[in-house]
């Protein structure tokens, strides 16, 4: 809830400022800036750009519209509260932050030359969904061929989450790759990166919270 409230607060401030498009470039994650940190030096922005190594976090606070924000926060609260009951509130922070950086890495890996900003919390939320899939992956899902029920649920959640983001991008005409660009493309690399991070971080976080008990569950 705290992460959601901060995100909504930043969205409202950005919306009221009238500089949403500029903020997307100044604080959004731009893969091309990894190799060219001064890419926007002569872009004529009204304020300094966020250091590129911090943009995976700042980009998660920006959204392309009410629909983009609302659905992301709905999924964060719904899945996040259940994951938080297991890993604890304190350890939700490294899960979310790790997801944000993994999402940025995933997007960079698919297109290191892309100069369009990626904004939105869906990459970080993908890590929460990945943790949710791992923790509750056996519920109401049957095995499919050689794949156990837990893997089937992970695949369904990952694919469903990405498809819903795609539909939101179409509906709002501002996908997760940019604001005001008319681009309905979804940052697939970010979703994959965040989801994988959630899967990889869940067990270590459980061990941190529960110690040796986590390995016996």
Protein Blocks (a to p, Z undefined) as FASTA:
>chain_A
ZZmmmmmmmmmmmmmnopmmmmmmmmmccfklmmmmmlmmmnopabdcddfklmmmmmmm
pcfbjklmmmmmmmmmmmmmmmmmmnopklmmmmmmmmmmmmmmmmmmmommbcbdcedj
klmmmmmmmmmmmmmmmgopacehjbcfklmmmmmmmmmmmmmmmmmmmmnopafkbghk
lpabdcfklmmmmmmmmmmmmmmmmmmmnommlmmZZ
